[in-house]
């Protein structure tokens, strides 16, 4: 039974530290709530829209091309994440030609994706 206490004893430390952290966080929020001024006015209660008074409805439709550009950005950001480790391994002895060939295959897939998007006129802004 002593081994079970030792095993769960390490979890007790984690739970105690978690409770201390939650207590500090909640205490900070409580102190903030008690010390802040509370003087609501109609101007303060109005919805804030980047410094512009809100007019009209809250619904605005966006065109799909903005989302497509966002997805393309994410794809290229992921490419950059894969290129940096490749550059470090490429210099290691014995990995030169193998990693070079693998990267050309990877870049070929990316180029095919860009070519497909270009042929479907996804990359045209207007």
Phi, psi and omega per residue, in radians:
X1 nan -0.474 -3.112
X2 -1.150 -0.584 -3.141
X3 -1.191 -0.528 3.100
X4 -1.203 -0.655 3.112
X5 -1.138 -0.692 3.120
X6 -1.159 -0.667 3.139
X7 -1.159 -0.874 -3.133
X8 -1.340 -0.302 3.099
X9 -1.071 -0.627 3.116
X10 -1.193 -0.567 3.083
X11 -1.262 -0.542 3.104
X12 -1.103 -0.682 3.109
X13 -1.098 -0.754 3.130
X14 -1.112 -0.779 -3.136
X15 -1.126 -0.716 3.128
X16 -1.113 -0.768 3.105
X17 -1.125 -0.647 3.083
X18 -1.123 -0.749 3.118
X19 -1.140 -0.671 3.084
X20 -1.109 -0.758 3.123
X21 -1.105 -0.774 3.104
X22 -1.122 -0.675 3.112
X23 -1.119 -0.737 3.105
X24 -1.115 -0.760 3.133
X25 -1.103 -0.866 3.138
X26 -1.122 -0.656 3.105
X27 -1.109 -0.705 3.083
X28 -1.097 -0.742 3.095
X29 -1.124 -0.694 -3.135
X30 -1.163 -0.775 3.117
X31 -1.106 -0.693 3.088
X32 -1.067 -0.746 3.138
X33 -1.131 -0.639 -3.110
X34 -1.334 -0.559 -3.047
X35 -1.632 -0.262 -3.061
X36 -1.309 2.600 3.041
X37 -1.310 2.551 -3.111
X38 -2.253 1.559 3.130
X39 -2.281 1.362 -3.112
X40 -1.219 2.363 3.033
X41 -2.226 2.842 3.118
X42 -1.003 -0.616 3.127
X43 -1.176 -0.667 3.141
X44 -1.248 -0.513 -3.102
X45 -1.498 -0.149 3.136
X46 -1.303 2.548 3.111
X47 -1.101 2.328 -3.108
X48 -1.716 2.146 -3.105
X49 -2.128 1.282 3.050
X50 0.986 0.660 3.101
X51 1.483 -0.016 -3.132
X52 -1.903 2.356 3.087
X53 -1.109 2.323 -3.115
X54 -1.231 2.257 3.067
X55 -2.306 2.630 3.112
X56 1.340 -2.801 -3.119
X57 -1.517 2.889 3.125
X58 -1.536 0.078 -3.089
X59 -1.749 2.173 3.051
X60 -2.354 2.218 -3.108
X61 -1.580 2.322 3.105
X62 -1.805 2.617 3.114
X63 -1.392 2.661 -3.048
X64 -1.175 -0.447 -3.071
X65 -1.107 -0.494 3.097
X66 -1.147 -0.678 3.097
X67 -1.194 -0.633 3.130
X68 -1.128 -0.756 3.087
X69 -1.101 -0.620 3.093
X70 -1.127 -0.768 3.113
X71 -1.103 -0.703 3.114
X72 -1.112 -0.680 3.089
X73 -1.074 -0.762 -3.137
X74 -1.089 -0.714 3.124
X75 -1.059 -0.793 -3.130
X76 -1.236 -0.537 3.063
X77 -1.153 -0.697 3.092
X78 -1.154 -0.656 3.074
X79 -1.027 -0.767 3.137
X80 -1.097 -0.640 3.114
X81 -1.112 -0.621 3.116
X82 -1.398 -0.453 -3.109
X83 -1.292 -0.607 -3.102
X84 -1.137 -0.847 3.088
X85 -1.118 -0.589 3.116
X86 -1.076 -0.704 -3.126
X87 -1.133 -0.559 3.127
X88 -1.341 -0.614 3.139
X89 -1.326 -0.521 -3.101
X90 -1.031 -0.590 -3.121
X91 -1.385 -0.246 -3.124
X92 -1.219 2.499 -3.127
X93 -1.138 2.368 3.086
X94 1.566 -0.062 -3.106
X95 -1.981 -0.029 -2.994
X96 -0.942 -1.155 -3.038
X97 -1.242 -0.597 3.138
X98 -1.144 -0.839 -3.134
X99 -1.221 -0.540 3.082
X100 -1.122 -0.778 3.120
X101 -1.133 -0.742 3.116
X102 -1.090 -0.685 -3.134
X103 -1.217 -0.625 3.078
X104 -1.147 -0.624 3.053
X105 -1.134 -0.761 3.124
X106 -1.079 -0.830 3.136
X107 -1.165 -0.513 3.078
X108 -1.159 -0.705 3.076
X109 -1.094 -0.726 3.117
X110 -1.131 -0.747 3.126
X111 -1.106 -0.670 3.084
X112 -1.108 -0.667 3.091
X113 -1.131 -0.722 3.108
X114 -1.163 -0.729 3.109
X115 -1.084 -0.720 3.097
X116 -1.094 -0.783 3.128
X117 -1.132 -0.651 3.133
X118 -1.201 -0.715 3.136
X119 -1.169 -0.572 3.100
X120 -1.441 0.049 3.136
X121 1.056 0.570 3.086
X122 -1.321 -0.530 -3.064
X123 -1.466 -0.072 3.096
X124 -1.347 2.227 -3.073
X125 -1.297 -0.620 -3.120
X126 -1.924 nan nan
